[in-house]
Amino acid sequence: MAALERPGSTTTQRLLGVLLPLLCGLLGVFIANIPISLLGGAVPPPLLGLLPIYFWCLVRPDLMTPAAALTIGIAEDILSGGPPGVWSLAFVLTYAVVARQRDSFAGLSGLVAVVGFGAAASVACASAYFTIAALYGHFQPLAPILSELAMTVLFYVPTVYVFGIIHHRLVGASRSDF
Amino acid sequence: MANAWKIARKSNAQLPLVIVIALAIVLVLLGKAQSGMFDQARAWVTDWIAPGLEKVRAPVQDFGRFVGSITEVFSVYEQNLKLKEENARLRQWRNVATVLQGRVTRYQILLHAVPDPKLNAVLARVIGRVSRPFLQTMVLNAGKQDGAMPGQAVVDARGMIGRIYLTGQRTSWVILLTDLNSRIPVTISSAVGSSGNVQAMMTGDNTTMPVLDIVSRQATLHAGDQVVSSGDGGLLPAGLPIGTVVDDGSGGWRVALLADASSSQDVEILNFSQPPEALPPTVQLPAEAAGLKPQPPPPVAATPALVLAAPKPVVVARPMATNASPSPEAAESEDQ
């Protein structure tokens, strides 16, 4: 039972624990969209905003709500500079898929967990790709979106490790009271 | 990993998922109708982080150069030979260009041609680059307070890079020619023979070489034809060098750009504003063209006498003396 107790006792800490998944998503969006490329623009940045959505949708869906996913998607749309709404829709649809298959995704471990996240990220990239195709009336080259998918999956393991630490120390495993 | 995660069983989402999905779809449609919806927020964020971007620019540039040099170190010898050959060829072209420039200047003087207006330019530095699947852009450290405005062309020493589509107070976003949203009217000058210029539309598709949509189906292109901006629409100045035509292998044509947006550091923002063509005053137009009723002819004045100009004496041109000093025979006849 000790593991299920809330790490923070004060109201501020509890509020921080509730907001932390959303803040992690917004921070990930901000970092991913800083207009600096260490590799000269050879590869696109990963979708760091998608990682908290996936993580907390599995472990604490009460903290990562659809509205939070939409907020992170809107932030991604604002900062990435693409057509408005594309990533908002992609993130929300991914959230819907993950939330519907939550038990299946959460039961994965090891390398299969990475593959599971890859499937979820594929949903996001595919929905963004087809939304763009619908907006522009023709399909775009696949290579850039596949590169972004690969980069996002590549960042999954280290990012989830950090999220695990944040989750156990600051958020907690049990349901929020808010 | 699943054991470590304590899975909450049921979500108490504040908004039902269906409503949020509907909101996202509305956002897409709204964004399609008003594409500049998020632009101000993006410009504000970029202005806010611009000082930080300028500080980290140098180390990031050095790191990128280091990473790039790792692969290039294996081909230094071949690249050196290629550069020497290209340098020799470019020297020849420079001589040709110098001769042609002189000839054009002489023709302009002879024809009393009005020279092209000089463009005001703002020098800016590239402080950021974004290469996303659906967006290829760069961020400059010049904004509204420097005179940068949306629509202005951005060039480097080699050619056109793109045009500004969003300006903050201190920063600007440049939409690259390779971007999905880029469409530039261009003129293609034939490099083979003298088949004239071809008007076309150059469209980016997020590849390194934009596509050419030729307006006229009867036009014939050749690989190596020069592509410059046409100036149609008055948004961009005419004649900005853009690239050369290449065959894409499937019956279409693409443009190999002269400028390399991934390596450009200092660029110029061209302040080009073509004033709208002013209509001549209605009094100078024929009455029907000016939309006026034909006026009766003015009454003939009686008092002023008709003054005819005196005919000028006819001047017969004489052949010019080839020698400035008078010949001895001519001097003798004058004396007599």
Interface residues (C-beta under 8 A of the other chain):
Chain A: A3 L4 N33 I34 P35 I36 S37 L38 L39 G40 G41 A42 V43 P44 P45 L58 V59 R60 P61 D62 T65 P66 A67 A69 L70 G73 I74 D77 I78 L79 S80 G81 G82 P83 P84 G85 V86 S88 L89 V92 L93 Y95 A96 A99 R102 D103 A106 G107 L108 S109 G110 A113 C125 A128 Y129 T131 I132 L135 Y136 Q140 P141 P144 I145 S147 E148 G164 A173 S174 R175
Chain B: M1 A2 N3 A4 W5 K6 I7 A8 K10 S11 N12 A13 Q14 L15 P16 L17 V20 I21 L23 A24 I25 V26 L27 V28 L29 L30 G31 K32 S35 M37 F38 A41 R42 V45 T46 I49 L53 V56 R57 V60 F63 G64 V67 G68 I127 G128 R129 V130 S131 R132 P133 F134 L135 T137 M138 V139 W173 L180 D205 N206 T207 S262 S263
